[in-house]
């Protein structure tokens, strides 16, 4: 994958406002990579610049499982600090906290 592709992904992620989340698929769509949600995960894993990675969650409204449980706990803490709330199942209400990007507004 080209660094240009990853840069497009990072640029989208950098736009997610504090207190909001976006799904991997949403990020892929906005980066012009619709249908390639996993690519967003790969880009985040390879990321070497400060982006608000913690605001990217899966389509079920959950923090995705990782090999490093500390990263999952950190993501939960960072989101909670921004006011994002989790239900008893550990899910985020997407209808309340999902970033309403300009493309979604136009749909």
ABEGO torsion letter per residue (X at the ends): XBAAAAAAAAAAAAABBBGBBBBAAAAAAAAGABGBAAAAAAAAAABABBBBAAABBBAAGBBBBBABAAAAAAAAAAAAAAGBBBBAAGBBBAAAABBBBAAAAAX
